[in-house]
Amino acid sequence: MLEMYIDRFYSNVFDDDEIDALCDGIENMLFKEFFEANSTVLSICCSEGNDNELDNVIKIKHEADKDKENFGYNSFYYFFDDFYSLVFDYPVPQIATAALAYDEKSVFIYEITMKFKSGYVGLFVIAGNELDLEQACFGMYGLSLMICKMLKRRDRSAKVLENTLRGYKNNMPESLKDTINKNVDRIIEKYL
């Protein structure tokens, strides 16, 4: 069973319409197939300004084992703390990604943390196998792009990071990047 938790009160970076757009994009476009698999979790956390205390704004999970979920959260918070200490004095924007595999625990994690002028946004997925994690990587690209496109209306650093993401060389075909970009634009236009 798919469970979704949204904490609008602690969302210092996103407004209500943006949260609605993110949830729609996650459920109906970017991670639809990912959440058909068991032991999957996606979380979006954020903090305002230079605060290093992240608040979990959106969490979606499907049949996730509590121990694996806790392990994934702990891994992400260590990742964020390292990122925060490294880029605190750096100009905006900044981004870091990591993919981790803990075969002995059957936990596979992909983490992204972004520093904007308006604050920090961290997102991560937890999967039960490598194939599900690979599938989620395309969704994570789209979700990061969506966040940048939404925030650029009031935060110029998000526009810079959007261009960085679009130009990033990875294993994703350009045609897929273009499709994701168009789909993200459609979701944003629907809500904002």
Residue, then its C-alpha position, 0 to 999 in steps of 0.5 A: m500500500l502506498e503511503m504519503y505524508i505531507d507536512r506543509f507547516y514545516s515547508n519553509v522553501f515550498d508553498d502549498d501549490e508547489i507541494d501539490a505540484l511535487c506530489d502530482g509529479i512524483e505520483n503520476m509521472l516521475f516515480k509511478e513505476f518506482f512505487e509499484a515495487n515494494s520496499t521503496v521510499l522517497s523523501i523531500c526535506c528542506s530548511e530555510g536560509n542557512d539552517n542545517e536542521l532539515d524538515n521532512v516535508i514529503k515522504i512517500k513509501h510503499e511496503a517499506d521495511k522500517d529498519k531499512e527506512n531508518f537506515g536510509y534516513n540515517s545515511f541521508y542525514y550524514f550525507f546532508d551534514d557533510f554537504y552542509s559543512l563543506v558548502f556553508d561558506y560557498p556561494v550558491p548554488q551547490i549540488a551533491t549526489a551519492a548512490l549507495a548500495y548496502d548489499e548485506k542489508s538489501v538497501f540501495i539509496y540515491e541522495i541529492t542535496m541542493k543549496f539555494k539562496s532560499g535554503y537547502v533541499g534534500l531528496f533521497v530514495i530507498a530501494g530494495n534492489e539495484l534495478d529499482l534504484e536505477q529506475a529511480c535515478f531518472g525520476m530523481y533527475g526530473l524531481s531536481l529539475m522540477i524543484c529548480k524550475m519552481l524556485k527560479r521564480r523567486d530565487r535566481s540561484a535555482k535558474v543557475l542550478e537548472n542550467t547545470l542539471r540540463g547540461y550535466k553529462n550522464n548516462m541519460p539520453e538527451s531525448l529522455k532529458d527533453t521528455i522529462n523536461k517537457n513533462v515537468d513543465r506541464i506539471i508546473e503549468k498545471y499548478l503554478 
